[in-house]
């Protein structure tokens, strides 16, 4: 079986969706990390160490 050659416009469309997805992922991750800057959302390393058994 040989793969069908895709149209040039199809490759451009896939590249656009991939870029939009990467941009959306970066925005979501950026907002999530920005949320950790607030005092009530900061990680308390003592609690994390206690959860890990240290």
C-alpha positions as a LaTeX table, in Angstrom:
\begin{tabular}{lrrr}
\hline
Residue & $x$ (\AA) & $y$ (\AA) & $z$ (\AA) \\
\hline
Unk1 & 0.00 & 0.00 & 0.00 \\
Unk2 & 1.33 & 3.35 & $-0.95$ \\
Unk3 & 0.19 & 6.46 & 0.89 \\
Unk4 & $-1.80$ & 8.96 & $-1.12$ \\
Unk5 & 0.07 & 12.19 & $-1.80$ \\
Unk6 & $-1.49$ & 15.01 & 0.13 \\
Unk7 & $-2.34$ & 18.35 & $-1.40$ \\
Unk8 & $-0.05$ & 21.29 & $-0.61$ \\
Unk9 & $-2.92$ & 23.15 & 1.04 \\
Unk10 & $-3.52$ & 20.21 & 3.36 \\
Unk11 & 0.05 & 20.34 & 4.70 \\
Unk12 & $-0.29$ & 24.07 & 5.30 \\
Unk13 & $-3.59$ & 23.51 & 7.13 \\
Unk14 & $-2.05$ & 20.83 & 9.37 \\
Unk15 & 0.87 & 23.12 & 10.15 \\
Unk16 & $-1.54$ & 25.90 & 11.09 \\
Unk17 & $-3.52$ & 23.65 & 13.45 \\
Unk18 & $-0.29$ & 22.39 & 15.01 \\
Unk19 & 0.90 & 25.97 & 15.57 \\
Unk20 & $-2.47$ & 26.95 & 17.05 \\
Unk21 & $-2.37$ & 23.92 & 19.36 \\
Unk22 & 1.16 & 24.71 & 20.50 \\
Unk23 & 0.17 & 28.32 & 21.16 \\
Unk24 & $-2.90$ & 27.23 & 23.14 \\
Unk25 & $-0.81$ & 24.77 & 25.18 \\
Unk26 & 1.78 & 27.45 & 25.92 \\
Unk27 & $-0.96$ & 29.86 & 27.03 \\
Unk28 & $-2.58$ & 27.31 & 29.34 \\
Unk29 & 0.74 & 26.28 & 30.88 \\
Unk30 & 1.75 & 29.92 & 31.27 \\
Unk31 & $-1.48$ & 30.74 & 33.08 \\
Unk32 & $-1.06$ & 27.68 & 35.31 \\
Unk33 & 2.47 & 28.65 & 36.31 \\
Unk34 & 1.41 & 32.27 & 36.79 \\
Unk35 & $-1.27$ & 31.03 & 39.20 \\
Unk36 & 1.42 & 29.58 & 41.44 \\
Unk37 & 2.70 & 33.09 & 42.08 \\
Unk38 & $-0.26$ & 33.86 & 44.32 \\
Unk39 & 0.44 & 33.15 & 48.03 \\
Unk40 & $-2.41$ & 30.66 & 48.50 \\
Unk41 & $-1.29$ & 28.56 & 45.51 \\
Unk42 & 2.44 & 28.36 & 46.27 \\
Unk43 & 3.97 & 24.96 & 46.82 \\
Unk44 & 4.99 & 24.26 & 50.39 \\
Unk45 & 8.03 & 22.02 & 50.10 \\
Unk46 & 7.59 & 20.66 & 53.64 \\
Unk47 & 4.15 & 19.27 & 52.73 \\
Unk48 & 5.48 & 17.81 & 49.50 \\
Unk49 & 8.35 & 16.14 & 51.35 \\
Unk50 & 5.87 & 14.75 & 53.91 \\
Unk51 & 3.76 & 13.26 & 51.10 \\
Unk52 & 6.87 & 11.56 & 49.70 \\
Unk53 & 7.75 & 10.09 & 53.12 \\
Unk54 & 10.74 & 12.28 & 53.98 \\
\hline
\end{tabular}
